[in-house]
């Protein structure tokens, strides 16, 4: 349970969980919904350990490529797109899963699109040149009177965000001061305003940009990267429970770790690189818009995948990468054909997380060997719940795109039909997100817990704000990620190995958001384009 959860809310969650506890085991009362596990095939990843423990089978097929990209997430797809636009035709991608897109894949339930991972993209700032180019190519924006105008159909509609606290919904995600106990209100407002001031000071002179490698890195930023965000907040005596809960929520949402897990640089980067932090009553510019779709960022991924056609080879598990002076040999297991394939390429781009890259490469580069053991990855659960009719809402703002429960173990839920133009609420899919920074324990639990028990826990948590939800759920599809995203722990962003890995190591190149120490679309796109341009320079 998150920091600062009031006793009455904790009690309400406990009662809701107790009411639904029979669903977690054998019970006479059967739930009225079906569903199952979807998406990532963790068994394929585990097969890497099994096959590498002995000799790999002889290849049944041998293939050649000019450039072979291992990993077809956003970084790999952006790299392939850039190479193709530069006239490099002989580019192929190997993807472990049956569908490319990485953390930007989508799903459908009852004819409605829903995300299996990332579900929005902020309107790119001036430094995100690679993402801006995509916006133009995909027809998402145009220039009018010297300004960029985004297609309203793809900008998140209002109402955008709300928070459930003390039995009522409130607009926005920052806990409103008037919803707190009387004794906490004045101190909390003062802490809100002090944190806003510190964010503004830290973000001066383009100290925080996105992508992060276009920041003006200084000793001051390195010092922030050396301690946890929680320690930095303690140093500045920012202890108001509502503020600490909110900042912890933001860190879990973007980084997969709490304020005690991520660096102070990362905690400030969350705000200073985008929309800042706005305390109640302070003047501020209108918050930047965000782009979103029912299927989330899969909308973008599909437009990166489509031009590549049959050059994306799904269901291919890279087993060994052997760099040579003139070429690189990649042995990969074809899960669809159940045989080994050997690919030989002039260049190989490793667009996979660093913890995987170091296991795959024979004699990995020193920089990779240095940084990979220090990387930490957060397990995630994405739950898509199909409800057959509108929810009976509590007082306050109506159902929003993003809906968060104060003090909840979850990260809230998104209404996937929010972008529709229907005049009244009806059946929809709610996408609930969960992340855990105590990695190993929850990673093992995610793999071991039966779908029925996990889905019941998701429903019980959301039922604290929606008691009518259990009777309206018709399907729950769960997606689990054992290593969803790298956590920008202290010392990672400033480690020289990340800079070193941005230069090709012989015939090998690296392209993944891990090189920015955290995982978002803008960083992955940047590294994919960077790696492609480095190959052509």
C-alpha positions as CSV (number, residue, x, y, z in Angstrom):
1,X,0.0,0.0,0.0
2,X,1.4,3.4,-1.0
3,X,2.7,5.9,1.5
4,X,0.2,8.1,3.2
5,X,-2.9,5.9,2.6
6,X,-5.6,6.9,5.1
7,X,-6.8,4.2,7.5
8,X,-10.4,4.3,6.2
9,X,-9.2,3.7,2.7
10,X,-7.0,0.8,3.8
11,X,-9.9,-0.7,5.6
12,X,-12.2,-0.3,2.6
13,X,-9.6,-2.1,0.4
14,X,-9.3,-4.9,3.0
15,X,-13.0,-5.4,3.1
16,X,-13.2,-5.5,-0.7
17,X,-10.4,-8.0,-0.9
18,X,-12.1,-10.1,1.7
19,X,-15.3,-10.0,-0.2
20,X,-13.5,-11.3,-3.3
21,X,-11.1,-13.6,-1.6
22,X,-13.1,-16.7,-2.6
23,X,-12.2,-16.0,-6.2
24,X,-8.5,-16.6,-5.4
25,X,-9.1,-20.3,-4.6
26,X,-11.6,-23.0,-4.8
27,X,-15.0,-21.6,-4.1
28,X,-18.7,-22.4,-4.7
29,X,-19.2,-18.9,-6.1
30,X,-17.8,-18.9,-9.6
31,X,-16.9,-15.5,-11.2
32,X,-18.8,-14.5,-14.3
33,X,-15.8,-13.6,-16.4
34,X,-13.3,-15.5,-18.5
35,X,-9.9,-14.6,-19.9
36,X,-6.3,-15.7,-19.6
37,X,-2.6,-14.8,-20.0
38,X,-1.7,-13.1,-23.2
39,X,1.3,-11.6,-24.9
40,X,4.9,-12.2,-23.8
41,X,6.2,-15.8,-24.0
42,X,8.4,-16.0,-20.9
43,X,9.0,-19.7,-21.7
44,X,11.0,-18.6,-24.8
45,X,13.3,-16.4,-22.7
46,X,13.8,-19.3,-20.3
47,X,14.7,-21.5,-23.2
48,X,17.8,-19.4,-23.7
49,X,19.2,-20.7,-20.4
50,X,18.2,-24.3,-21.3
51,X,19.9,-24.4,-24.7
52,X,23.0,-22.4,-23.8
53,X,23.7,-24.8,-20.9
54,X,24.8,-27.3,-23.5
55,X,25.7,-27.3,-27.2
56,X,23.4,-25.5,-29.5
57,X,21.7,-27.6,-32.2
58,X,23.2,-27.4,-35.7
59,X,21.5,-24.8,-37.8
60,X,18.8,-26.1,-40.2
61,X,18.8,-22.9,-42.2
62,X,21.5,-20.4,-43.1
63,X,20.6,-16.8,-44.1
64,X,22.5,-13.6,-44.8
65,X,21.7,-9.9,-44.3
66,X,23.4,-6.6,-44.7
67,X,22.2,-5.4,-41.3
68,X,20.6,-7.7,-38.8
69,X,18.7,-6.1,-35.9
70,X,18.2,-8.3,-32.8
71,X,15.0,-7.0,-31.1
72,X,12.0,-5.4,-32.8
73,X,10.8,-3.0,-30.1
74,X,10.6,0.7,-30.7
75,X,14.4,1.1,-30.8
76,X,14.9,-1.8,-33.3
77,X,12.0,-0.6,-35.5
78,X,13.2,3.0,-35.5
79,X,16.7,1.8,-36.5
80,X,15.2,-0.3,-39.4
81,X,13.0,2.6,-40.5
82,X,16.0,5.0,-40.6
83,X,18.2,2.6,-42.5
84,X,15.4,1.9,-45.0
85,X,15.0,5.7,-45.5
86,X,18.7,5.9,-46.1
87,X,18.5,3.4,-48.9
88,X,19.7,0.3,-47.0
89,X,17.4,-2.4,-48.3
90,X,19.0,-5.5,-46.9
91,X,17.8,-5.0,-43.3
92,X,16.2,-7.8,-41.2
93,X,14.9,-7.9,-37.6
94,X,14.7,-10.9,-35.3
95,X,11.9,-10.6,-32.6
96,X,11.4,-13.0,-29.7
97,X,7.6,-12.5,-29.5
98,X,5.0,-13.3,-32.1
99,X,4.3,-9.6,-32.6
100,X,6.8,-6.8,-32.8
101,X,6.6,-3.6,-30.8
102,X,8.2,-4.5,-27.5
103,X,6.4,-2.5,-24.7
104,X,4.2,-0.8,-27.3
105,X,2.1,-3.8,-28.3
106,X,-1.7,-3.8,-28.4
107,X,-4.6,-6.2,-27.9
108,X,-8.4,-6.5,-28.7
109,X,-11.3,-7.6,-26.5
110,X,-14.9,-7.6,-27.7
111,X,-13.9,-5.7,-30.7
112,X,-12.2,-2.9,-28.7
113,X,-8.6,-2.0,-28.9
114,X,-6.5,-1.9,-25.7
115,X,-2.8,-1.6,-24.8
116,X,-0.5,-4.3,-23.6
117,X,2.1,-1.7,-22.5
118,X,2.7,2.0,-23.0
119,X,-0.5,3.8,-23.6
120,X,0.4,7.4,-24.5
121,X,3.0,9.7,-26.0
122,X,3.5,13.3,-24.8
123,X,3.6,15.9,-27.6
124,X,7.3,16.0,-28.4
125,X,9.4,18.9,-27.2
126,X,12.0,20.8,-29.3
127,X,14.8,18.3,-28.6
128,X,12.8,15.1,-29.5
129,X,13.7,15.5,-33.2
130,X,13.3,11.8,-34.0
131,X,9.7,11.6,-32.6
132,X,8.8,14.9,-34.3
133,X,9.8,13.3,-37.6
134,X,7.4,10.5,-36.9
135,X,4.6,12.9,-36.1
136,X,5.0,14.5,-39.5
137,X,5.3,11.2,-41.3
138,X,2.2,9.8,-39.6
139,X,0.1,12.9,-40.2
140,X,-0.3,13.7,-36.6
141,X,0.6,17.4,-36.9
142,X,0.8,20.3,-39.3
143,X,2.0,23.8,-39.3
144,X,-0.5,26.7,-39.1
145,X,0.5,30.3,-38.6
146,X,4.0,29.3,-37.7
147,X,2.9,26.9,-34.9
148,X,2.5,23.1,-34.8
149,X,-1.1,22.0,-34.6
150,X,-1.9,18.4,-33.6
151,X,-4.8,16.4,-35.0
152,X,-7.5,16.6,-32.3
153,X,-8.6,13.1,-32.9
154,X,-5.4,11.8,-31.4
155,X,-5.0,14.2,-28.5
156,X,-6.3,13.0,-25.2
157,X,-9.9,14.2,-24.8
158,X,-11.1,15.9,-21.6
159,X,-11.5,14.9,-18.8
160,X,-8.0,13.6,-18.7
161,X,-7.1,12.7,-15.1
162,X,-8.8,12.1,-11.7
163,X,-7.8,10.8,-8.3
164,X,-10.0,8.7,-5.9
165,X,-9.3,9.9,-2.3
166,X,-11.4,9.7,0.9
167,X,-14.3,8.1,-1.0
168,X,-14.6,10.7,-3.8
169,X,-13.1,11.5,-7.1
170,X,-11.1,14.7,-7.6
171,X,-9.8,16.3,-10.8
172,X,-6.1,15.8,-11.5
173,X,-3.7,13.3,-9.9
174,X,-2.0,15.6,-7.3
175,X,-3.9,15.1,-4.0
176,X,-6.0,18.2,-3.5
177,X,-5.2,20.0,-0.3
178,X,-8.9,20.4,0.7
179,X,-9.3,16.6,0.6
180,X,-6.6,16.1,3.3
181,X,-7.0,16.1,7.1
182,X,-7.2,19.7,8.3
183,X,-3.8,19.5,10.1
184,X,-2.0,18.5,6.9
185,X,-3.4,21.1,4.6
186,X,-1.1,24.1,5.2
187,X,2.1,22.1,5.5
188,X,1.2,20.1,2.3
189,X,0.6,23.3,0.3
190,X,3.9,24.7,1.4
191,X,5.7,21.6,0.4
192,X,3.9,21.5,-3.0
193,X,5.1,25.1,-3.6
194,X,8.6,24.4,-2.4
195,X,8.9,21.4,-4.7
196,X,7.6,23.4,-7.7
197,X,10.3,26.0,-7.0
198,X,13.0,23.4,-6.8
199,X,11.9,21.7,-10.1
200,X,12.0,25.1,-11.9
201,X,15.5,25.8,-10.6
202,X,16.8,22.4,-11.5
203,X,15.4,22.6,-15.0
204,X,16.9,25.9,-15.9
205,X,19.4,26.2,-18.9
206,X,18.1,23.0,-20.5
207,X,19.5,20.8,-17.8
208,X,16.8,18.2,-18.4
209,X,15.8,17.4,-22.0
210,X,14.2,14.4,-23.7
211,X,16.1,12.5,-25.1
212,X,18.3,12.8,-22.1
213,X,21.6,12.6,-24.1
214,X,20.8,16.1,-25.4
215,X,20.9,17.5,-21.9
216,X,23.8,19.7,-20.8
217,X,25.3,17.1,-18.4
218,X,27.1,18.8,-15.5
219,X,28.7,17.9,-12.2
220,X,25.5,19.1,-10.5
221,X,23.4,16.5,-12.5
222,X,26.0,13.8,-11.7
223,X,25.6,14.6,-8.0
224,X,21.8,14.3,-8.3
225,X,22.3,10.9,-10.0
226,X,24.4,9.7,-7.1
227,X,21.6,9.6,-4.5
228,X,18.1,8.4,-4.3
229,X,15.2,10.7,-5.0
230,X,13.8,9.9,-1.5
231,X,17.1,11.0,0.1
232,X,17.0,14.3,-1.9
233,X,13.5,15.0,-0.8
234,X,14.6,14.3,2.8
235,X,17.5,16.7,2.4
236,X,15.0,19.4,1.4
237,X,12.6,18.5,4.2
238,X,9.8,17.7,1.7
239,X,8.0,15.2,3.9
240,X,4.3,15.9,3.4
241,X,2.6,12.4,3.0
242,X,0.4,13.5,0.1
243,X,3.4,14.9,-1.8
244,X,5.6,11.8,-1.1
245,X,2.8,9.5,-2.2
246,X,2.3,11.4,-5.4
247,X,6.1,11.5,-6.2
248,X,6.3,7.8,-5.4
249,X,3.4,7.1,-7.7
250,X,5.1,9.1,-10.5
251,X,8.3,7.2,-10.2
252,X,6.5,3.8,-10.2
253,X,4.5,4.9,-13.2
254,X,7.4,6.1,-15.4
255,X,10.3,4.1,-14.0
256,X,8.9,1.0,-12.3
257,X,10.6,1.9,-9.0
258,X,9.7,4.0,-6.0
259,X,11.3,7.3,-5.0
260,X,13.6,5.1,-2.8
261,X,14.8,3.2,-5.9
262,X,15.4,5.8,-8.5
263,X,18.0,8.6,-8.5
264,X,17.2,12.2,-7.7
265,X,18.2,13.0,-11.3
266,X,15.4,10.6,-12.5
267,X,12.9,12.0,-10.0
268,X,13.5,15.6,-11.2
269,X,13.8,14.6,-14.8
270,X,10.2,13.2,-14.7
271,X,8.9,16.8,-14.2
272,X,11.7,19.1,-15.5
273,X,12.0,17.4,-18.9
274,X,8.3,17.7,-19.7
275,X,5.5,19.7,-18.0
276,X,7.1,20.8,-14.7
277,X,5.3,20.6,-11.4
278,X,2.4,22.9,-10.7
279,X,1.4,23.6,-7.1
280,X,-2.2,24.7,-6.5
281,X,-2.7,28.5,-6.8
282,X,0.5,29.1,-8.7
283,X,0.5,30.6,-12.2
284,X,1.6,28.2,-14.9
285,X,1.3,27.6,-18.6
286,X,-1.2,25.1,-19.9
287,X,0.1,21.5,-19.6
288,X,1.4,20.0,-22.8
289,X,-1.0,17.7,-24.6
290,X,-0.6,13.9,-24.9
291,X,-1.4,11.6,-27.8
292,X,-3.2,8.4,-27.1
293,X,-5.2,5.7,-28.8
294,X,-7.4,2.8,-27.6
295,X,-4.5,0.4,-28.3
296,X,-2.0,2.8,-26.8
297,X,1.4,3.2,-28.5
298,X,0.7,0.1,-30.5
299,X,-0.8,2.6,-32.9
300,X,2.6,4.0,-33.5
301,X,4.4,0.6,-33.5
302,X,2.2,-0.7,-36.2
303,X,3.1,2.2,-38.4
304,X,6.7,1.5,-37.9
305,X,6.2,-2.2,-38.6
306,X,4.0,-2.0,-41.7
307,X,6.6,-0.7,-44.3
308,X,9.1,-3.4,-43.2
309,X,6.9,-6.3,-44.3
310,X,8.5,-9.7,-44.2
311,X,11.8,-8.3,-43.0
312,X,10.4,-8.6,-39.4
313,X,10.9,-12.2,-38.3
314,X,8.8,-12.9,-35.3
315,X,9.1,-15.9,-33.0
316,X,12.9,-15.8,-33.3
317,X,15.0,-16.2,-30.1
318,X,18.6,-15.1,-30.6
319,X,20.8,-17.6,-28.8
320,X,24.3,-16.5,-29.5
321,X,26.0,-13.5,-31.2
322,X,29.5,-14.1,-32.4
323,X,31.3,-10.9,-33.8
324,X,34.1,-11.3,-36.3
325,X,36.4,-8.9,-38.1
326,X,34.3,-8.9,-41.3
327,X,30.9,-10.1,-40.2
328,X,28.8,-11.2,-37.3
329,X,27.1,-14.6,-36.9
330,X,23.8,-14.9,-35.0
331,X,22.4,-18.3,-34.1
332,X,18.6,-18.0,-33.4
333,X,15.9,-20.5,-32.5
334,X,12.9,-20.4,-34.7
335,X,10.0,-21.1,-32.3
336,X,7.5,-21.5,-35.2
337,X,9.5,-23.9,-37.2
338,X,11.2,-25.5,-34.2
339,X,14.7,-25.4,-35.6
340,X,17.9,-23.4,-35.3
341,X,18.8,-20.8,-37.9
342,X,22.2,-19.1,-38.6
343,X,22.2,-15.5,-39.8
344,X,25.4,-13.9,-41.1
345,X,25.5,-10.1,-41.4
346,X,28.0,-7.3,-42.1
347,X,26.6,-5.4,-39.1
348,X,24.4,-6.4,-36.1
349,X,22.4,-4.0,-34.0
350,X,21.6,-5.2,-30.5
351,X,18.2,-3.6,-29.8
352,X,17.5,-5.7,-26.7
353,X,17.9,-4.8,-23.0
354,X,21.5,-4.8,-21.8
355,X,21.0,-7.7,-19.4
356,X,20.1,-9.8,-22.5
357,X,22.8,-8.4,-24.7
358,X,25.6,-9.4,-22.3
359,X,24.3,-13.0,-22.2
360,X,24.1,-13.3,-26.0
361,X,27.4,-11.9,-27.2
362,X,30.5,-14.0,-27.2
363,X,33.2,-11.9,-25.4
364,X,31.0,-8.8,-24.8
365,X,32.6,-5.3,-25.0
366,X,34.1,-4.2,-21.7
367,X,31.5,-1.3,-21.3
368,X,28.6,-3.8,-21.6
369,X,30.3,-6.2,-19.1
370,X,30.6,-3.3,-16.7
371,X,27.1,-1.9,-16.8
372,X,24.9,-4.9,-17.4
373,X,25.3,-6.4,-13.9
374,X,24.3,-3.0,-12.4
375,X,21.0,-2.7,-14.3
376,X,17.8,-3.4,-12.5
377,X,14.5,-4.2,-14.2
378,X,10.9,-3.8,-12.9
379,X,8.3,-6.5,-13.4
380,X,5.0,-5.3,-14.6
381,X,1.4,-6.5,-15.0
382,X,-1.0,-5.0,-17.5
383,X,-4.6,-6.1,-16.9
384,X,-7.3,-5.5,-19.5
385,X,-10.8,-5.8,-18.1
386,X,-13.9,-5.8,-20.4
387,X,-16.9,-4.5,-18.6
388,X,-20.3,-4.8,-20.4
389,X,-21.9,-1.6,-19.2
390,X,-20.9,1.7,-17.6
391,X,-19.8,1.9,-14.0
392,X,-21.9,3.6,-11.3
393,X,-19.5,6.4,-10.4
394,X,-18.9,8.1,-7.0
395,X,-19.4,11.9,-6.6
396,X,-16.9,14.1,-8.4
397,X,-15.5,14.3,-11.9
398,X,-16.8,11.8,-14.4
399,X,-14.8,8.8,-15.7
400,X,-11.6,10.1,-17.2
401,X,-8.9,8.8,-19.4
402,X,-6.5,8.1,-16.5
403,X,-8.0,7.1,-13.1
404,X,-5.9,6.6,-10.0
405,X,-6.7,5.4,-6.5
406,X,-4.8,7.2,-3.7
407,X,-2.7,4.8,-1.7
408,X,-3.4,1.9,-4.1
409,X,-0.9,-0.9,-4.8
410,X,-1.8,-0.4,-8.5
411,X,-1.1,2.5,-10.8
412,X,-4.7,3.0,-11.6
413,X,-6.5,2.3,-14.8
414,X,-7.1,3.8,-18.3
415,X,-10.5,3.9,-20.0
416,X,-9.7,2.6,-23.5
417,X,-12.9,3.9,-25.1
418,X,-12.2,7.4,-23.8
419,X,-11.2,8.6,-27.3
420,X,-14.5,7.4,-28.9
421,X,-17.1,10.0,-29.9
422,X,-20.1,8.1,-28.5
423,X,-22.4,10.5,-26.6
424,X,-22.9,8.3,-23.5
425,X,-20.8,5.8,-21.4
426,X,-21.2,2.1,-22.2
427,X,-19.2,-1.1,-22.4
428,X,-15.5,-0.5,-22.4
429,X,-12.1,-2.0,-21.6
430,X,-10.3,-0.7,-18.5
431,X,-6.5,-1.2,-18.6
432,X,-5.0,-1.5,-15.1
433,X,-1.2,-1.1,-14.6
434,X,0.9,-2.6,-11.8
435,X,4.7,-2.4,-11.2
436,X,7.0,-3.7,-8.4
437,X,10.5,-2.6,-7.6
438,X,11.2,-5.6,-5.3
439,X,12.0,-7.4,-8.5
440,X,12.9,-11.0,-7.9
441,X,10.1,-11.8,-5.5
442,X,7.4,-10.3,-7.7
443,X,8.9,-11.7,-10.9
444,X,8.7,-15.2,-9.5
445,X,5.1,-14.5,-8.1
446,X,4.0,-13.2,-11.5
447,X,5.1,-16.4,-13.2
448,X,3.7,-18.7,-10.5
449,X,0.4,-17.1,-9.6
450,X,-2.6,-18.6,-11.5
451,X,-4.5,-16.3,-13.8
452,X,-7.7,-16.7,-11.8
453,X,-6.0,-15.5,-8.6
454,X,-4.2,-12.6,-10.1
455,X,-7.3,-11.4,-12.0
456,X,-9.3,-11.6,-8.7
457,X,-6.7,-9.4,-7.0
458,X,-6.9,-6.8,-9.8
459,X,-10.7,-6.7,-9.5
460,X,-10.7,-6.5,-5.7
461,X,-8.3,-3.5,-5.8
462,X,-10.4,-1.6,-8.4
463,X,-13.6,-2.5,-6.5
464,X,-12.6,-0.2,-3.6
465,X,-13.5,2.7,-5.9
466,X,-16.1,0.8,-8.0
467,X,-18.1,-1.7,-5.9
468,X,-20.3,-2.5,-8.9
469,X,-17.3,-3.4,-11.0
470,X,-17.1,-7.2,-10.2
471,X,-20.6,-7.8,-11.5
472,X,-19.9,-6.0,-14.8
473,X,-16.6,-7.7,-15.7
474,X,-16.9,-10.2,-18.5
475,X,-13.3,-10.8,-19.4
476,X,-9.8,-10.2,-17.9
477,X,-6.7,-10.7,-20.1
478,X,-3.4,-10.3,-18.3
479,X,0.0,-9.5,-19.7
480,X,3.1,-10.0,-17.5
481,X,6.5,-8.6,-18.1
482,X,9.3,-10.1,-16.0
483,X,11.8,-7.3,-17.1
484,X,9.5,-4.6,-18.3
485,X,11.7,-1.6,-17.9
486,X,15.1,-0.6,-16.5
487,X,15.0,1.4,-13.3
488,X,17.2,4.5,-13.3
489,X,18.8,3.7,-10.0
490,X,21.6,6.0,-8.5
491,X,24.7,5.9,-10.6
492,X,23.3,4.4,-13.8
493,X,22.6,7.5,-16.0
494,X,26.1,9.0,-15.2
495,X,28.0,5.7,-15.8
496,X,30.5,6.2,-18.6
497,X,29.6,2.7,-20.0
498,X,26.3,4.1,-21.3
499,X,28.1,6.7,-23.4
500,X,30.7,4.2,-24.6
501,X,28.0,1.8,-25.9
502,X,26.6,4.5,-28.2
503,X,29.6,4.0,-30.4
504,X,29.9,0.9,-32.6
505,X,32.1,-1.9,-31.2
506,X,33.5,-3.3,-34.4
507,X,30.6,-4.8,-36.3
508,X,28.3,-4.5,-33.3
509,X,26.1,-1.6,-32.4
510,X,23.7,-1.0,-29.5
511,X,20.3,0.6,-29.6
512,X,17.9,0.4,-26.7
513,X,16.3,2.8,-24.2
514,X,18.5,1.1,-21.5
515,X,21.2,3.4,-22.8
516,X,19.3,6.3,-21.3
517,X,18.9,4.3,-18.0
518,X,15.1,4.3,-18.3
519,X,12.4,3.1,-20.8
520,X,10.1,5.5,-22.7
521,X,9.2,5.8,-26.3
522,X,11.3,9.0,-26.9
523,X,14.5,7.4,-25.7
524,X,14.0,4.2,-27.6
525,X,13.3,6.1,-30.8
526,X,16.4,8.3,-30.3
527,X,18.7,5.4,-29.8
528,X,17.3,3.5,-32.8
529,X,17.9,6.5,-35.1
530,X,21.3,7.2,-33.6
531,X,22.5,3.7,-34.2
532,X,21.3,3.7,-37.8
533,X,23.0,7.0,-38.6
534,X,26.2,5.8,-37.0
535,X,26.3,2.8,-39.3
536,X,26.0,5.1,-42.4
537,X,28.6,7.7,-41.2
